Every structure is written in C-alpha cells, then in structure tokens.
Amino acid sequence: MKKLLIFDLDGTLADTIYSIRHAVNLAMEHFGYPERSYEEVRLAIGDGARLLIKRSLPTEVSEDEELVSAVLAYFEKMYDVTYLEADKCYDGMSQTLARLRERGYEIAVLSNKQDTYVRLIVERIVEKGVVSLAMGQREGYPRKPDPTVPKSIADTLGYPYESTVFIGDSEVDVLTAKNAGMMSVGCSWGYRGRAVLEEYGADVIVDHPTQLLECL
C-alpha cells in the first residue's frame, strides 16, 4: 500500500497560470516585448522560472543570457505580488487532500517553482496540517525530473520509494516518478492533458481530484 503522496503544484493542486502570466506579461511589457497568452504560458511552464522566461521571450533574443537574467529578475519582482492571485485549489482538491490525510496518507508537495513561492502558496490554499513538507526549486538542487529531491523527501519523511506516489499533470512529473522508482498518477485536468500523460506512461490517470480517493 502506497503511503506517501508527493503532489506537484502548478496544474495539479491549483491553476496558477493567471498569476504567472500576469507577472510574465508585466516583464514583457517592461522590456518592450509582446505579451504572452494563457496557452503560451501553459506550454512554457514546468521547468523552472528561467526556462519560462526564455520560452516567453522572442526567439531571436531568447539565447541572450544577460537579457534573460535581467527579464527573470524583473519577473520575480513582479511575481512577488502576482503569486497572491493563486488563492484556491481546483474544485474538489482541498476536500480530497483532507480525506487522504484522514486515511493516514502523508502528503508532500514538490514543484519546479521557486521554493519560497511553493511554501507560501501551499500555506495559502491548503488547510493547515494537511501537507507535511512543501518544497520548490532551491539553489544547488536539481529540478524535476531528476530524482534527487523526491527521494530526499521520501527519506526525510521515512518512506521507501516503492511506497511513494508522485502525482502531477505533466510529462515531467511522470518522468520524475519513474526516475525515483515511485508510482506515477497523472492528472488530466492540468496543463498537459491525458494524451501526454499516456504517451509518457503514467501508471494511473485521473480526470478529477476526487478520483484520487478511488485509486489510492
């Protein structure tokens, strides 16, 4: 029986794109570049803030690392405010997390978003005491799908990797689970969709947060 559940954040627990897009477009406007649509930001997220900015900049300047650093710094300054726009979980997710906790599951969150924002958003949208550990990208640590951090979370909380489930909406999350020797549950309501989750071989795919109560 799987006892530790590690959730992705963006596109899994909550739709955070509007808050991210707002900060991206404030940065694009500041530097004189075109705004990005919801769909463009949806496809650009998942691999950390720097790659988000590189993918959001026009192709002809996206390899200018000095420019990328400047735009990233401005984006982060803007996101210090706009992250507050992500203020609730997907419908049914809060209740599902609480029920899973009641059943004895330990719950953690791991995202490629900057660590500070992960912890602040989780505190904002999830009932206190439900999540045991929330982590994001920290300097010197590899991003998902590298298995280092998810394995460290399992070690810290005292669970074998084979007793851990990684739950997320993207191919990055499926690969993270596979690389770490964990079961993968794909969430089709997120930013990549069922076809991508099937292509990358998610062990189970669910279409609504409450279905987690059936498959776990």
C-alpha positions in Angstrom: 0.0 0.0 0.0 1.4 3.4 -1.0 1.6 5.7 2.0 3.5 8.8 0.9 1.9 11.1 -1.7 4.0 13.8 -3.4 2.0 16.3 -5.3 3.1 18.7 -8.0 1.7 22.3 -7.5 1.0 24.1 -10.8 -1.7 22.4 -12.8 -2.1 19.7 -10.2 -3.2 21.3 -6.9 -4.2 24.7 -8.4 -4.5 26.6 -11.7 -1.7 29.2 -11.1 -1.2 30.2 -14.7 -3.1 33.5 -14.5 -0.8 34.7 -11.7 2.3 33.5 -13.6 1.1 35.0 -16.9 0.4 38.4 -15.2 4.0 38.6 -14.0 5.4 37.3 -17.3 3.5 40.0 -19.2 4.5 42.8 -16.8 8.1 41.8 -17.6 7.5 41.5 -21.3 5.9 45.0 -21.3 8.7 46.5 -19.3 11.3 45.2 -21.8 9.2 46.0 -24.8 8.3 42.5 -26.0 4.9 41.1 -26.9 2.5 39.8 -24.2 2.0 36.0 -23.9 -1.4 34.2 -24.0 -2.6 31.8 -21.4 -1.8 28.9 -23.8 1.7 30.2 -24.5 2.4 30.4 -20.8 0.8 27.0 -20.2 3.2 25.4 -22.6 6.2 27.3 -21.2 5.9 26.4 -17.6 7.1 23.2 -15.8 10.9 23.5 -15.9 11.6 26.5 -13.7 11.4 30.2 -13.9 14.5 30.8 -16.1 13.2 28.5 -18.9 9.8 30.1 -18.6 11.3 33.4 -19.4 13.5 32.1 -22.2 10.4 30.5 -23.8 8.4 33.7 -23.3 11.0 35.9 -25.0 11.0 36.3 -28.8 13.2 33.5 -30.3 15.8 36.0 -31.7 16.7 37.2 -28.2 16.0 34.1 -26.0 19.6 32.9 -26.1 20.9 36.2 -24.8 21.7 35.0 -21.3 22.3 38.5 -19.9 18.9 39.7 -21.2 17.3 36.5 -19.8 18.8 37.2 -16.4 17.5 40.8 -16.4 14.0 39.8 -17.5 14.0 37.0 -15.0 14.9 39.4 -12.2 12.0 41.7 -13.1 9.6 38.8 -13.5 10.5 37.6 -10.0 10.0 41.1 -8.6 6.5 41.2 -10.2 5.7 37.7 -9.1 6.3 38.7 -5.5 2.9 40.4 -5.9 1.0 38.4 -8.5 1.5 35.0 -6.8 -1.2 36.1 -4.4 -3.7 35.8 -7.2 -3.4 32.0 -6.9 -5.7 31.6 -3.9 -7.5 28.3 -4.1 -7.2 24.7 -5.2 -9.0 23.1 -8.1 -12.6 22.2 -7.2 -12.6 19.1 -5.1 -8.9 19.1 -4.4 -9.0 20.6 -0.9 -11.6 18.0 0.3 -9.6 15.2 -1.4 -6.4 16.2 0.4 -8.2 16.3 3.7 -9.7 12.9 3.2 -6.4 11.3 2.1 -4.8 12.7 5.2 -7.6 11.3 7.4 -7.0 7.9 5.8 -3.4 8.0 7.0 -1.5 9.2 3.9 1.4 11.5 4.4 1.3 14.4 1.9 4.1 16.4 0.4 4.4 19.0 -2.4 7.3 19.3 -4.8 7.4 21.9 -7.6 10.0 23.4 -10.0 8.7 26.8 -9.0 10.9 28.8 -6.6 10.9 27.3 -3.1 9.6 30.5 -1.4 6.6 30.7 -3.6 5.8 27.0 -3.3 5.7 27.2 0.5 3.7 30.4 0.5 1.1 29.2 -2.0 0.7 25.9 -0.2 0.1 27.7 3.1 -2.4 29.9 1.3 -4.5 27.3 -0.5 -4.2 24.1 1.6 -5.7 23.7 5.1 -3.1 23.8 7.9 -1.7 20.4 8.9 -2.6 18.6 5.7 0.8 19.0 4.0 3.9 17.7 5.9 6.5 19.1 3.6 6.4 21.6 0.7 9.5 22.2 -1.5 10.4 24.1 -4.6 13.5 24.9 -6.6 16.4 25.7 -4.3 19.9 26.8 -5.4 22.2 23.9 -5.9 19.4 21.3 -6.1 18.4 19.7 -9.4 14.9 20.2 -10.8 12.4 17.5 -11.6 12.6 15.1 -13.4 15.9 14.4 -11.5 15.0 12.0 -8.7 17.3 13.6 -6.1 14.8 15.8 -4.3 11.7 13.5 -4.4 13.9 10.7 -3.0 15.2 13.1 -0.3 11.6 14.0 0.6 10.8 10.3 1.0 13.9 9.7 3.1 13.1 12.7 5.3 9.6 11.6 5.9 10.7 8.0 6.4 9.1 6.1 3.4 10.6 3.7 0.9 10.5 4.9 -2.7 8.3 2.0 -3.7 5.7 3.1 -1.1 5.6 6.6 -2.6 3.2 8.0 -5.3 4.2 11.1 -7.3 1.1 12.9 -8.5 1.3 15.5 -11.3 -0.1 16.9 -14.5 2.9 16.8 -16.8 5.4 14.5 -18.5 8.0 16.0 -16.1 6.0 14.5 -13.2 5.7 11.1 -14.8 9.4 11.0 -15.6 10.2 12.2 -12.0 8.2 9.2 -10.6 9.9 6.7 -13.0 13.4 8.1 -12.2 12.7 7.9 -8.5 11.2 4.4 -8.5 7.8 5.7 -7.5 4.3 5.1 -8.8 3.0 7.8 -11.1 -0.5 9.2 -11.1 -1.3 11.7 -13.9 -3.9 14.4 -13.6 -5.6 15.1 -16.9 -7.2 18.4 -15.7 -3.8 20.1 -15.6 -1.7 21.8 -18.2 -0.6 18.9 -20.5 -3.7 16.7 -20.8 -4.4 13.0 -21.0 -2.6 12.2 -24.3 0.7 13.5 -23.0 0.3 11.5 -19.7 -0.5 8.4 -21.7 2.4 8.9 -24.1 4.9 9.1 -21.1 3.4 6.1 -19.4 1.7 7.3 -16.3 0.7 4.3 -14.2 -2.7 5.7 -13.5 -4.6 8.7 -14.9 -7.4 10.5 -13.1 -9.8 13.1 -14.6 -10.9 14.8 -11.4 -9.3 15.3 -7.9 -12.0 13.2 -6.2 -10.9 10.2 -8.3 -7.7 10.1 -6.3 -9.9 8.7 -3.4 -10.8 5.8 -5.6 -7.3 4.9 -7.0 -5.4 5.3 -3.7 
